[in-house]
């Protein structure tokens, strides 16, 4: 594979497919945990358990929508490295 072909393909995270699959699977798993928790937890403890699982779902959605891809993180780190090498000047 040539260098041009590698740059055209890019990392899997840059195509969003794997991020979508991961968030979808994790969200389904967390919803399943919430359903099981409702059935097994004492009524007094349900609000705390449900809030924790809903918080995890919210975090997953934020990471899906906002989190940078691996390519973007590498670019940010390279930029930071150049700035540090230049003494913090732009």
JOTA-V472281 format. One record per residue. RES is the residue in one small letter. OMEGA is omega in degrees with one decimal (* if undefined). Layout:
res=RES omega=OMEGA
res=RES omega=OMEGA
This chain:
res=x omega=-178.4
res=x omega=-179.5
res=x omega=-180.0
res=x omega=179.0
res=x omega=178.7
res=x omega=-178.6
res=x omega=177.7
res=x omega=-179.5
res=x omega=179.6
res=x omega=179.0
res=x omega=-178.6
res=x omega=-178.4
res=x omega=-178.9
res=x omega=179.2
res=x omega=176.6
res=x omega=-178.3
res=x omega=-176.0
res=x omega=177.5
res=x omega=178.3
res=x omega=179.8
res=x omega=-179.2
res=x omega=-178.7
res=x omega=178.6
res=x omega=-179.4
res=x omega=-179.8
res=x omega=178.2
res=x omega=176.5
res=x omega=178.4
res=x omega=179.8
res=x omega=175.2
res=x omega=177.6
res=x omega=176.9
res=x omega=178.9
res=x omega=179.1
res=x omega=178.3
res=x omega=-179.5
res=x omega=179.1
res=x omega=-179.1
res=x omega=-173.2
res=x omega=-173.9
res=x omega=175.9
res=x omega=-177.0
res=x omega=-178.9
res=x omega=-176.7
res=x omega=-176.2
res=x omega=-178.6
res=x omega=-179.2
res=x omega=179.3
res=x omega=-179.4
res=x omega=178.7
res=x omega=178.4
res=x omega=179.7
res=x omega=176.6
res=x omega=175.1
res=x omega=176.2
res=x omega=176.3
res=x omega=178.7
res=x omega=177.9
res=x omega=178.6
res=x omega=179.9
res=x omega=178.1
res=x omega=178.5
res=x omega=179.0
res=x omega=-174.4
res=x omega=-169.3
res=x omega=-171.6
res=x omega=178.6
res=x omega=176.3
res=x omega=178.8
res=x omega=179.1
res=x omega=179.1
res=x omega=178.6
res=x omega=178.3
res=x omega=178.4
res=x omega=178.5
res=x omega=179.4
res=x omega=177.9
res=x omega=178.0
res=x omega=178.0
res=x omega=179.7
res=x omega=178.3
res=x omega=179.0
res=x omega=178.9
res=x omega=178.8
res=x omega=-179.5
res=x omega=178.7
res=x omega=177.3
res=x omega=178.7
res=x omega=179.0
res=x omega=*
